[in-house]
Amino acid sequence: MWFGLCTRWVRSVFGEFPSSIEHVLDEEVHECSLDVKPGLLWSNEQCKKRILAAIPELGETPHPDAMGVSLRTILNYGGDLLAKEEQKQLNDGLKTISVIKPEGNTAEAG
């Protein structure tokens, strides 16, 4: 709910902006981290579980706008969702997860 309120506020201040998730699928992930969009990480079950364990507020199916911005952006606008040390732990944990390439090949993260 808070993310929808944030995007509504941004729209009221800056006007309408595109929020299509289609562009998310065109990006390539080289490493799982807080700097990656949830829309790119959600298909990796390990990433999804780790993120939801740390940020249950996202829910099983996050708001589409949340899927198109980095986790770090969500945490920055979410206020006190995670302390800095918890953010570091989540980021370090995500970096240990292998990146799943769209072709079905995997590349070791890190």
C-alpha positions as CSV (number, residue, x, y, z in Angstrom):
1,M,0.0,0.0,0.0
2,W,2.8,2.4,0.9
3,F,4.4,2.1,-2.6
4,G,1.1,3.0,-4.3
5,L,0.9,6.1,-2.0
6,C,4.4,7.1,-3.0
7,T,3.8,6.7,-6.7
8,R,0.6,8.7,-6.3
9,W,2.5,11.5,-4.6
10,V,5.2,11.5,-7.3
11,R,2.5,11.7,-10.0
12,S,0.8,14.6,-8.2
13,V,4.2,16.5,-7.9
14,F,5.8,15.6,-11.3
15,G,2.8,14.6,-13.4
16,E,2.1,11.3,-15.2
17,F,5.1,9.1,-16.0
18,P,5.4,5.7,-17.7
19,S,5.3,2.7,-15.4
20,S,5.3,-0.1,-17.9
21,I,7.0,-3.3,-16.7
22,E,7.8,-4.5,-20.2
23,H,11.3,-2.8,-20.2
24,V,12.2,-4.9,-17.1
25,L,12.3,-8.1,-19.1
26,D,14.8,-6.7,-21.6
27,E,17.5,-6.1,-19.0
28,E,20.2,-8.6,-18.2
29,V,21.2,-9.3,-14.6
30,H,24.9,-9.9,-14.0
31,E,24.6,-10.1,-10.2
32,C,21.7,-10.3,-7.7
33,S,21.8,-7.3,-5.4
34,L,19.7,-4.4,-4.0
35,D,20.5,-2.5,-7.2
36,V,18.4,-4.8,-9.3
37,K,14.7,-4.5,-9.9
38,P,12.5,-7.1,-8.2
39,G,10.9,-7.7,-11.6
40,L,14.2,-9.2,-12.7
41,L,14.8,-11.2,-9.5
42,W,11.3,-12.5,-8.9
43,S,11.6,-15.5,-11.2
44,N,14.6,-16.7,-9.2
45,E,12.9,-18.5,-6.3
46,Q,16.0,-18.1,-4.0
47,C,16.0,-14.4,-4.6
48,K,12.3,-14.1,-4.0
49,K,12.4,-16.0,-0.7
50,R,15.4,-14.0,0.6
51,I,13.7,-10.7,-0.3
52,L,10.4,-11.6,1.2
53,A,12.1,-12.9,4.4
54,A,13.7,-9.4,4.7
55,I,10.9,-7.3,3.3
56,P,7.6,-9.1,3.8
57,E,5.7,-5.8,3.1
58,L,6.4,-6.4,-0.6
59,G,4.0,-9.4,-0.6
60,E,4.0,-12.4,-3.0
61,T,2.8,-10.2,-5.8
62,P,4.3,-6.7,-5.4
63,H,2.7,-3.6,-7.0
64,P,3.7,-3.5,-10.7
65,D,5.4,-0.1,-10.1
66,A,7.6,-1.7,-7.4
67,M,8.7,-4.4,-9.9
68,G,10.3,-1.7,-12.1
69,V,12.6,0.1,-9.7
70,S,15.6,-1.2,-7.8
71,L,15.2,-2.8,-4.3
72,R,17.5,0.0,-3.0
73,T,15.0,2.6,-4.3
74,I,12.1,0.8,-2.6
75,L,14.1,0.8,0.6
76,N,15.1,4.4,0.3
77,Y,11.5,5.5,-0.2
78,G,10.1,3.0,2.3
79,G,11.6,4.8,5.2
80,D,12.4,2.3,8.0
81,L,11.7,-1.0,6.2
82,L,15.3,-2.2,6.9
83,A,18.1,-0.7,8.9
84,K,21.4,-0.1,7.1
85,E,22.9,-3.3,8.5
86,E,19.9,-5.3,7.5
87,Q,20.2,-3.8,4.0
88,K,23.8,-4.8,3.8
89,Q,23.0,-8.3,5.0
90,L,20.3,-8.7,2.3
91,N,22.5,-7.3,-0.4
92,D,25.4,-9.6,0.6
93,G,23.0,-12.6,0.7
94,L,21.6,-11.8,-2.7
95,K,25.1,-11.6,-4.2
96,T,25.7,-15.2,-3.2
97,I,22.8,-16.4,-5.4
98,S,23.6,-17.6,-8.9
99,V,22.1,-15.6,-11.7
100,I,19.7,-17.5,-13.9
101,K,20.2,-16.6,-17.5
102,P,17.0,-16.4,-19.7
103,E,18.4,-19.1,-22.0
104,G,18.5,-21.5,-19.1
105,N,22.2,-21.2,-18.5
106,T,23.4,-20.1,-15.1
107,A,26.3,-17.9,-14.2
108,E,27.8,-17.8,-10.7
109,A,27.1,-14.4,-9.0
110,G,30.0,-12.5,-7.5
